[in-house]
């Protein structure tokens, strides 16, 4: 059997060791490019696209350009004297 060209979001989540919702969020934010197939619009990610995404994340990590986590940024913006 040939290697499949497309992966489901379940497959992507398993490969990246994240939840399905985290994989879906990557697609929604267009960090990971996917297409919708069929009447129910099920998402599919091309194997080459997933590999490109992984390589891009490694390049960002090497360059030190990882985006700051939203929760960390909010906490830093709030400061110690903020109400809330």
BELURJO-V97551 format. One record per backbone hydrogen bond with DSSP energy under -1.0 kcal/mol. CO is the residue of the C=O (numbers start at 0). NH is the residue of the N-H. Records with the same first field share a line. If there is no record, write none. Layout:
CO=NH  NH
//
This chain:
4=46
6=44
7=11
8=12
9=13
10=14
11=15
12=17
18=22
19=23
20=24
21=25
22=26
23=27
24=28
25=30  31
26=29
34=43
36=41
37=40
41=36
43=34
44=6
45=49
46=50
47=51
48=52
49=53
50=54
51=55
52=56
53=57
54=58
55=59
56=60
57=61
58=62
59=64
68=72
69=73
70=74
71=75
72=76
73=77
74=78
//
